[in-house]
Amino acid sequence: MTTEKPQQLLDIAKGAAVKAGKVILDLYNQGDFTSFQKDDDSPVTTADYKSNEIIMDILQKQTPDIPIMSEETDCGPLAQRKHWHRYWLLDPIDGTQEFVARSGDFAVNIALIENNEPVMGVIYWPAGETLYYASKGQGAFKESPSDSKQIHVRPFKDTEKDVIMIAISRRQAREKVMNCMSDKRVYQTLPLGSCSLKACFIAEGKADVFIRFGVTGEWDTGASQCIVNEAGGSILVHDFSPLSYNQREELTNPDFIVMGDKNVDWTSIVKYQVSEK
């Protein structure tokens, strides 16, 4: 029976994310990886598999009684998974397309889910040597070569008039995002790659909102959700309902919204439109 306390589990996850991140950064810098296409046409590389191998090995050895759900492994049917009251949820490389495109905007994501809720999140950004992490009720934090601090979403001075910074994908048409935003506000945009890095930028107050269109998996949001929540923001489905974890046969997410300051009436600002399939 695993008896590690939350801080011990957090330290294990942080260590695993950093170790995997440093290895894949070396592969990235050397160009020593091969790319493939999955059945759903999304990219995957040998670096994804190497990161997965490193993290799985650490978690299986140090927390043998906690199941693991990963983007790069067979997670099994819901009938088997639904009995997991606690499990690790990981994305060995979030932003594989950015990894291949050499933008540097990729990250390692590890979350701990308890009773279908993310209670711990670790995101390591190898290119920036930056670690974001949070545990439920304990706040969100950032460690980088320049500083180590608790982070918070940006508080609006005027919730009805402040300029809103939108984190936007480098691979996405700006118009598609702006069509979902109220025309009664003023916006600026911040182009980024990885989904989880956009969430972390919102958690530390560098951006205020991000709309994610298209297919993602639960491993794309687990760590981000805990970090953003603990920083004072939220991640919700496009209709502002909660995201779910390990409650469906398919592990794909609906389109979702990452939001900062909860004092802002985001339902009056984000006017989601169904994305074209």
C-alpha positions as CSV (number, residue, x, y, z in Angstrom):
1,M,0.0,0.0,0.0
2,T,1.4,3.4,-1.0
3,T,1.7,5.6,2.1
4,E,3.5,8.6,0.7
5,K,2.2,12.0,1.9
6,P,1.1,14.6,-0.6
7,Q,4.4,16.5,-0.4
8,Q,6.3,13.3,-1.1
9,L,4.1,12.5,-4.1
10,L,4.7,16.1,-5.4
11,D,8.4,15.7,-5.0
12,I,8.3,12.4,-6.9
13,A,6.3,14.0,-9.8
14,K,8.5,17.1,-9.9
15,G,11.6,14.9,-10.1
16,A,10.2,12.7,-12.8
17,A,9.1,15.7,-14.9
18,V,12.5,17.4,-14.7
19,K,14.4,14.2,-15.4
20,A,12.3,13.4,-18.5
21,G,12.4,17.1,-19.6
22,K,16.2,17.3,-19.6
23,V,16.5,14.1,-21.6
24,I,14.0,15.2,-24.3
25,L,15.6,18.7,-24.4
26,D,18.9,17.0,-25.3
27,L,17.1,15.0,-28.0
28,Y,15.5,18.2,-29.2
29,N,18.8,20.1,-29.3
30,Q,20.6,17.3,-31.1
31,G,17.7,16.7,-33.5
32,D,18.0,13.1,-32.4
33,F,14.4,11.9,-32.8
34,T,12.0,10.4,-35.4
35,S,8.5,11.6,-36.0
36,F,5.4,9.5,-36.8
37,Q,1.7,10.0,-37.3
38,K,-0.8,8.3,-35.0
39,D,-4.1,6.9,-36.3
40,D,-5.8,10.2,-35.5
41,D,-3.2,12.0,-37.6
42,S,-1.6,13.7,-34.5
43,P,2.2,13.6,-34.4
44,V,4.3,11.6,-32.0
45,T,8.0,11.2,-31.8
46,T,10.6,8.8,-30.3
47,A,11.2,11.6,-27.7
48,D,7.5,11.2,-26.6
49,Y,8.1,7.5,-26.0
50,K,11.4,8.2,-24.2
51,S,9.8,10.7,-21.9
52,N,7.0,8.3,-21.2
53,E,9.4,5.5,-20.4
54,I,11.4,7.6,-17.9
55,I,8.3,8.9,-16.1
56,M,6.5,5.5,-16.0
57,D,9.7,3.9,-14.6
58,I,10.0,6.4,-11.8
59,L,6.3,6.4,-10.9
60,Q,6.0,2.6,-11.0
61,K,9.1,2.1,-8.8
62,Q,8.3,4.8,-6.2
63,T,4.5,4.6,-6.2
64,P,3.7,1.0,-7.3
65,D,0.2,1.0,-6.0
66,I,-1.0,4.1,-7.9
67,P,-2.2,3.3,-11.5
68,I,-0.9,5.4,-14.4
69,M,-2.8,6.8,-17.3
70,S,-0.7,8.2,-20.1
71,E,-1.3,9.5,-23.6
72,E,1.4,7.0,-24.9
73,T,0.1,3.8,-23.3
74,D,-3.1,1.8,-23.5
75,C,-5.2,3.0,-20.7
76,G,-7.7,0.1,-20.8
77,P,-11.5,0.2,-20.8
78,L,-13.6,2.3,-18.5
79,A,-14.8,-0.9,-16.8
80,Q,-11.3,-1.4,-15.5
81,R,-10.4,2.3,-14.9
82,K,-13.6,3.4,-13.1
83,H,-12.5,1.7,-9.9
84,W,-9.4,3.9,-9.7
85,H,-10.0,6.4,-6.9
86,R,-6.4,7.7,-7.4
87,Y,-4.1,7.6,-10.4
88,W,-1.3,9.4,-12.2
89,L,-2.3,11.2,-15.4
90,L,0.5,12.2,-17.7
91,D,1.4,13.7,-21.1
92,P,5.1,12.9,-21.8
93,I,5.3,15.8,-24.2
94,D,2.5,18.3,-24.5
95,G,3.1,20.3,-27.7
96,T,4.7,17.5,-29.8
97,Q,3.9,19.6,-32.9
98,E,5.9,22.5,-31.4
99,F,8.7,20.1,-30.5
100,V,8.9,19.0,-34.2
101,A,8.6,22.6,-35.4
102,R,11.4,23.6,-33.0
103,S,9.6,26.5,-31.4
104,G,10.6,25.4,-27.9
105,D,7.0,25.6,-26.7
106,F,6.6,22.0,-25.3
107,A,6.2,20.7,-21.8
108,V,6.0,17.6,-19.6
109,N,2.7,17.2,-17.7
110,I,2.1,15.0,-14.7
111,A,-1.1,15.2,-12.6
112,L,-2.5,13.2,-9.7
113,I,-6.2,12.6,-9.9
114,E,-8.3,11.7,-6.8
115,N,-12.0,10.9,-7.0
116,N,-12.1,12.2,-10.6
117,E,-10.5,15.6,-9.7
118,P,-7.0,16.9,-10.3
119,V,-5.4,17.4,-6.9
120,M,-1.8,17.8,-8.0
121,G,-0.2,19.2,-11.1
122,V,3.4,19.4,-12.3
123,I,4.4,21.0,-15.7
124,Y,8.0,21.3,-16.7
125,W,9.0,23.5,-19.6
126,P,12.5,22.2,-20.6
127,A,13.5,25.0,-23.0
128,G,12.8,27.6,-20.2
129,E,14.2,25.4,-17.4
130,T,10.9,26.3,-15.6
131,L,8.8,24.2,-13.3
132,Y,5.2,25.0,-12.5
133,Y,3.4,23.0,-9.8
134,A,0.5,22.9,-7.4
135,S,-1.3,20.8,-4.8
136,K,-5.0,21.3,-3.9
137,G,-5.3,23.9,-1.1
138,Q,-1.6,24.7,-1.1
139,G,-1.3,27.3,-3.9
140,A,0.5,27.3,-7.2
141,F,4.3,27.9,-7.7
142,K,6.9,28.5,-10.3
143,E,10.6,27.7,-10.2
144,S,13.0,29.0,-12.8
145,P,16.7,30.0,-13.0
146,S,15.8,33.6,-12.2
147,D,13.3,33.1,-9.4
148,S,11.1,30.8,-7.3
149,K,7.7,32.1,-6.2
150,Q,4.0,31.5,-5.6
151,I,2.0,32.6,-8.7
152,H,-1.4,34.1,-9.1
153,V,-3.7,35.0,-12.0
154,R,-3.7,38.7,-12.9
155,P,-6.2,40.6,-10.8
156,F,-8.3,43.1,-12.9
157,K,-8.4,46.6,-11.6
158,D,-11.6,47.2,-13.5
159,T,-13.4,43.9,-14.4
160,E,-15.5,45.7,-17.0
161,K,-12.9,47.8,-18.8
162,D,-9.4,46.3,-18.4
163,V,-7.7,45.1,-21.6
164,I,-7.8,41.3,-21.8
165,M,-4.7,39.4,-22.9
166,I,-5.7,36.3,-24.9
167,A,-3.2,33.4,-25.1
168,I,-3.5,32.1,-28.7
169,S,-2.0,29.1,-30.5
170,R,0.7,29.7,-33.1
171,R,-1.1,27.2,-35.3
172,Q,-4.5,28.8,-35.1
173,A,-6.2,31.6,-37.1
174,R,-6.6,34.6,-34.8
175,E,-10.0,35.3,-36.3
176,K,-11.4,32.0,-35.1
177,V,-10.6,33.0,-31.5
178,M,-11.7,36.6,-31.8
179,N,-15.1,35.5,-33.3
180,C,-15.7,33.9,-29.9
181,M,-15.0,37.1,-27.9
182,S,-17.4,39.9,-27.1
183,D,-17.0,42.9,-29.3
184,K,-17.5,45.1,-26.2
185,R,-14.0,44.6,-24.8
186,V,-10.4,45.5,-25.9
187,Y,-8.0,42.6,-26.4
188,Q,-4.3,41.9,-27.0
189,T,-3.0,38.5,-28.1
190,L,0.0,36.4,-26.9
191,P,1.1,33.6,-29.4
192,L,2.2,30.4,-27.7
193,G,2.5,26.7,-28.6
194,S,1.8,24.1,-25.9
195,C,-1.7,24.0,-24.4
196,S,-0.3,23.6,-20.9
197,L,2.2,26.5,-21.2
198,K,-0.7,28.8,-22.2
199,A,-2.5,27.7,-19.0
200,C,0.7,28.3,-17.0
201,F,1.0,31.8,-18.4
202,I,-2.6,32.5,-17.3
203,A,-1.8,31.1,-13.9
204,E,1.2,33.5,-13.4
205,G,-0.7,36.5,-14.8
206,K,0.9,36.9,-18.2
207,A,-2.4,36.2,-20.0
208,D,-6.0,36.2,-19.0
209,V,-7.9,33.7,-21.1
210,F,-7.4,30.9,-23.6
211,I,-9.9,29.0,-25.8
212,R,-8.9,25.5,-26.9
213,F,-10.5,24.2,-30.0
214,G,-10.0,20.7,-31.3
215,V,-9.2,17.3,-29.9
216,T,-7.3,17.1,-26.7
217,G,-7.0,14.3,-24.0
218,E,-7.6,14.4,-20.3
219,W,-3.8,14.3,-19.9
220,D,-3.7,17.7,-21.6
221,T,-5.7,19.4,-18.8
222,G,-5.1,17.5,-15.6
223,A,-1.9,19.2,-14.4
224,S,-3.0,22.6,-15.9
225,Q,-6.3,22.5,-14.1
226,C,-4.8,22.0,-10.7
227,I,-2.2,24.8,-11.3
228,V,-4.7,27.3,-12.7
229,N,-7.3,26.6,-9.9
230,E,-4.7,27.1,-7.2
231,A,-3.5,30.3,-8.9
232,G,-7.1,31.7,-8.7
233,G,-8.4,30.8,-12.1
234,S,-10.4,28.0,-13.7
235,I,-10.6,25.6,-16.6
236,L,-14.1,24.7,-17.8
237,V,-15.8,23.2,-20.8
238,H,-16.8,25.7,-23.5
239,D,-20.3,25.9,-22.0
240,F,-18.8,26.7,-18.6
241,S,-19.6,23.2,-17.2
242,P,-16.9,21.2,-15.3
243,L,-14.4,19.0,-17.1
244,S,-14.6,15.4,-16.3
245,Y,-11.9,12.8,-15.6
246,N,-12.1,9.0,-16.1
247,Q,-15.9,9.0,-16.4
248,R,-16.2,8.1,-20.1
249,E,-14.9,5.4,-22.3
250,E,-13.2,7.9,-24.5
251,L,-10.6,10.1,-22.9
252,T,-11.0,13.1,-25.2
253,N,-12.0,16.5,-23.9
254,P,-14.6,18.8,-25.4
255,D,-13.4,22.3,-26.4
256,F,-12.5,24.2,-23.2
257,I,-11.7,27.6,-21.8
258,V,-8.9,28.6,-19.4
259,M,-9.7,31.7,-17.5
260,G,-7.9,34.0,-15.0
261,D,-9.5,36.3,-12.5
262,K,-12.7,34.8,-11.2
263,N,-14.1,38.2,-10.4
264,V,-14.5,38.8,-14.2
265,D,-17.8,37.7,-15.7
266,W,-16.3,35.5,-18.4
267,T,-19.7,34.3,-19.5
268,S,-20.3,37.8,-20.9
269,I,-17.0,37.9,-22.7
270,V,-16.4,34.4,-24.2
271,K,-19.2,33.7,-26.7
272,Y,-18.1,30.2,-27.8
273,Q,-19.0,29.1,-31.3
274,V,-18.9,25.5,-32.4
275,S,-15.6,24.8,-34.2
276,E,-15.6,23.5,-37.7
277,K,-14.9,19.8,-37.8
